[in-house]
């Protein structure tokens, strides 16, 4: 998918998920950051990176991503609300 459409952020998120599940964390992080570099306004990419840090229990990085999203004036209120709903559902699924 990356070769066919290298400038589609979601493809990099999918690759990051594969790397994460196979224990290749450094490659997962590179892929998440590539997705954000391609489309810095894609809420799904930011959410995926946030969840990655949350699952790794890297709370400082998780909160850093959250701060960037909620402090960014280019993200609409609707996007921020969607992001927060994803955080809430992720937290409740881990309890």
Secondary structure as GFF3:
##gff-version 3
##sequence-region A 1 95
A	DSSP	alpha_helix	9	21	.	.	.	ID=ss1
A	DSSP	alpha_helix	25	38	.	.	.	ID=ss2
A	DSSP	alpha_helix	43	55	.	.	.	ID=ss3
A	DSSP	alpha_helix	59	71	.	.	.	ID=ss4
A	DSSP	alpha_helix	77	94	.	.	.	ID=ss5
###
